[in-house]
Amino acid sequence: MNYSPFLGKTSNYPVDISVKNAFGCHFYDNSGKKYTDLISGIGVSYVGHGHPSVIEAVKKQIDSHMHVMVYGEFDYNSQKQLAQKLISLLGDRFEQIFFTNSGTEANEGAIKLAKRATKRPKIISFTGAYHGSTQGSLSVSGNENRKRNFRPLLPGIEFLPFGDIASLKAIDQDTAAVIIEPVQGDAGVRIPDLEFMKALREACTNTGAVLIFDEIQTGMGRTGKWFCFQHYNTIPDIITLGKSLGGGLPLGGFATSKKLMETLTHNPPLGHITTFGGNPVCCAAGLASILVVENENLMEQVEEKGKLFERLLNHKEIKGFRRIGLMMAIELEDAQKVETAVKNCLDQGVLIYWFLSTPNAFRIAPPLIISNKEIKESCEVILKVLNTI
Ligand code: PMP
């Protein structure tokens, strides 16, 4: 066991690789063994590890300044530039972003904002949802096993079956917010149909409920568009971001209209605050990463690369394949086979990974910079492993 006895942990079975360094789609352990990263630190390192442009931007920012003052008080250039860029990518309905440190904090802020703006008691979420591990986000997450021993959690939460149009009638005048992943990640890449998303938008508009899209995993190009809502033509009232947003450094945020965001400025003033949210170094890395995606035309390649994975991963052990862009769930017969496949791939130097709530599938979500050659080589390893499970 390399894992330090001085570090708190919540798993008795950490993967336990001692990371020496990481570049592009690869990381190396202390013995020099090379791994291909098909997970991106769970959807974080979307322009790969150690991209020179990102490193340069971080170094430049550190030379200039790091944390000077709590979020929202001082004018930081890197924060301002990233916000402006994100708003331009998000489109007209979004006018402001509030930066947080993580995904779950973005959801906490979004839920608070919806409650403050509507003064209503009820929140609706969906079966299979994963929104984070803090109390509010956990409350709106679906997996009962992960919640049972942490009650009481937030009151007034109702869960609807994901993708079921008829159940949307539960959205009513008491509903402050409806929170949904536009493609469910931890549920094993569950993609709702357009009709459902349209009906959801209509139900929220008709009742005045605030529609929150958690795009912490699906955002920043993972699905082949900057944001997943752009596939559906269904625009949420609030979008939450995290994971890739900081280009490898911790950053989250919730974006919405100016009118909605402004409700957090009064009754009480400072309705949501954070010390570190929007850290200038993280914002510099976030902006540099967006520019890498643009300059290297990565977005245009996401769908083709996803298709290549789908085409190559053809094996009798694969019982299901769900994919949007470069976000994939590959179903095997049972959890035991998944565990063996993940472990054996790791031995062979390819990192694929399991889901928290979908034990019979493994996930693939590589950096968007992955080359066709790297895709082919890593799929060969996966296929060889599948022969032996
Ligand atoms: N929402 C979704 C859809 C996620 O995938 C995650 C992280 N897996 C979160 C929220 C929570 O983000 P964080 O771990 O940064 O708090």
Residues whose N, C-alpha, C, O or C-beta is under 5 A from the ligand:
A	BS01	PMP	S102 G103 T104 E105 Y130 H131 G132 E181 G185 D214 I216 Q217 G242
